[in-house]
């Protein structure tokens, strides 16, 4: 307590001196910026693919429309690719953007190889459904298609991310003064890299423990359970970094200083250190292993995001009107905080395997995406591209956020009526008016969110496309 108190005293002094709230990263050398641009291109490409499959997914679950085509078989294959592109590739690619900006230009060949491996793995994942890969399994965190091309793509992608993380450690820019906002953000980025390492180790540990003769559904569920949970801590750390950076850039003064932010990042990282103890105490096949990671996520996840989230929410509520040029950043920050709060709150309502679970992770996942979208708007000119079109960028977070919110409400509503997750078409058994209304709202919200996602892609591609570099 004395340490936290002294850090708080130092931060209050920084606030009085006017230094608090300046959370941003200075741009590194040109080579590092080019590498960050490559990861951004990969992220944008993954969203293009995810958007295409999302359109088909929403149509496959919308009442009456779903009856036009035999969606059920296709639904699960499309869902696998959509989730892997939008939650794994997009999130990790944008992490690559941030980690590249936090690294020097040394070890550039390793960084380029990491990007090439990640891009190759993504291409194999996207190609798999079109070359006969089927047998989709809706395992949590990493759904799979049981075909050699798809599984090879996952392994190659993991190799690229592992190399990316190793390079981010070896060639990271020193944190510098802890009283500086940039130092706090660098610490947060290093903490997210540590969490990612623990996630990769967890995947490998599960692979080593699980017998291959298990039924496929059980095997892949358990294979990705531990690492998938740990990876959420990395995403949460990146989300918190995005909130502080966007707040600073849009004139929202969060009433904490860099030292206290560093402590919050450390709190957010701390739960991942329980990972090896869970594996040592509970075999990956045991139900206690599954429950331990579930408890870790519920308790540790709330502890990780709540203090800093409340500080950012209060700062937003009391902030003066934003300047015209920063309104897209403020909009992305606001919508991200709201969605994360809604998604986190829904997590306490989960019982059974219904669409309430889907509502929860669409809230938290949508919040992370919005934070990354806002950071993309901020970073484009700093990476040498055109400044995003202000009018369109100002409204994009609201369209995407409102669509996701309606989507979440529809899923929450439907879950209350017992609609199961991961089913489509007639398998949904939508018999009551309440069920149909909830899933109809889900479909409407999903289509609006898709429009918001397309708006983001249009904004970013206009800024990045040929001849845009200065």
PyMOL commands that set and color helices and strands:
alter all, ss='L'
color gray80, all
select helices_A, chain A and resi 2-17+30-61+65-67+71-101+108-131+148-170+181-209+216-249+258-281+287-318+324-349+355-382+390-416+425-428+433-464
alter helices_A, ss='H'
color red, helices_A
select strands_A, chain A and resi 136-137+144-145
alter strands_A, ss='S'
color yellow, strands_A
deselect
rebuild
show_as cartoon
